[in-house]
Amino acid sequence: MKILILGSNGQIGSSLFSHLNDTHEVIAFDIENKKEQDLRKQNVLDSILPNVDFVFFLAFDVGGSTYLKKYQDTKEFMDNNMKLMLYTFESLEKYKTPFIFASTQMANMSYSNYGLLKSIGEKYTQILNGLLVKFWNVYGLETDDKKFHVITDFIKSAKLKNHIDIKTSGQEERQFLHAIDCSKCLEILMHKYHEISRDKNLHITSFEWSKITQIAEIVCSIKNCSFSVGQDHDIQQNKRNEPDKFILNFWKPEINLENGIKLIYNQM
């Protein structure tokens, strides 16, 4: 198959590219590659989509909780994501290309502009009969210093400062999934694209809850260091969703959290 990955330089996109590239013809597409790959420009996909079999729509202006706290309430953040969704969905409709849209388990948290924008993307996906997936804190190697993700941030702090500064109390719980497991799941969904009913909830997660302090403890067990907690508020305002387990009928995660963090630590 000829596959287009929008947002190919991100944590998920780069892992998915590596995973698929051995068995498919994969096109990397990301604004970080060159300015001509800016999805905020109309018709930027017109020269590519006619010859593509499948699209993974992973591109979004996002970068972890610290990034969201800093940018999600700005006009630039809203404009960037509205434009890239508008023009990308416009092109996907024009060429009738099968696609998966990457949403988030925060899509029902409308007090977050990130969640609100992703819920709009979900509506577009439903209208165009694409396949909608919800990611739950997928982690992988992060190479963009402007983006912030808890696991890579903790590892970087441990290596550089020998100390991890947790901004919140660290008691909030998340479900973390390694990008390799996520990539395997996305490939399965691509092959089952026409089989899966669009009324099914596709939650891609580990189905295991972990406190943020547990992440710090694992990192500190690899690199002998200390950590401290703070008083900042939780970006999700302590709201907790529960994932739908339908996806476990044909996929299961294989990398546990401790081993996954060790993999990222060694890569960094």
Stockholm file with secondary structure:
# STOCKHOLM 1.0

chainA/1-268         MKILILGSNGQIGSSLFSHLNDTHEVIAFDIENKKEQDLRKQNVLDSILPNVDFVFFLAFDVGGSTYLKKYQDTKEFMDNNMKLMLYTFESLEKYKTPFIFASTQMANMSYSNYGLLKSIGEKYTQILNGLLVKFWNVYGLETDDKKFHVITDFIKSAKLKNHIDIKTSGQEERQFLHAIDCSKCLEILMHKYHEISRDKNLHITSFEWSKITQIAEIVCSIKNCSFSVGQDHDIQQNKRNEPDKFILNFWKPEINLENGIKLIYNQM
#=GR chainA/1-268 SS CEEEEETTTSHHHHHHHHHHTTTSEEEEECTTTCGGGCTTSTTTTTTTGGGCSEEEECCCSCCHHHHHHHHTTSHHHHHHHHHHHHHHHHHHHHHTCCEEEEEETTTTCTTSHHHHHHHHHHHHHHHTTCEEEEECCEECCCCCTTCCCHHHHHHHHHHHHSEEECSSCSCCEECCEEHHHHHHHHHHHHHTTTTSCTTSCCEESCSCCEEHHHHHHHHHHHSCCEEECCCCCCTTTTCCCCCCCGGGGTCCCCCCHHHHHHHHHHHC
#=GC SS_cons         CEEEEETTTSHHHHHHHHHHTTTSEEEEECTTTCGGGCTTSTTTTTTTGGGCSEEEECCCSCCHHHHHHHHTTSHHHHHHHHHHHHHHHHHHHHHTCCEEEEEETTTTCTTSHHHHHHHHHHHHHHHTTCEEEEECCEECCCCCTTCCCHHHHHHHHHHHHSEEECSSCSCCEECCEEHHHHHHHHHHHHHTTTTSCTTSCCEESCSCCEEHHHHHHHHHHHSCCEEECCCCCCTTTTCCCCCCCGGGGTCCCCCCHHHHHHHHHHHC
//
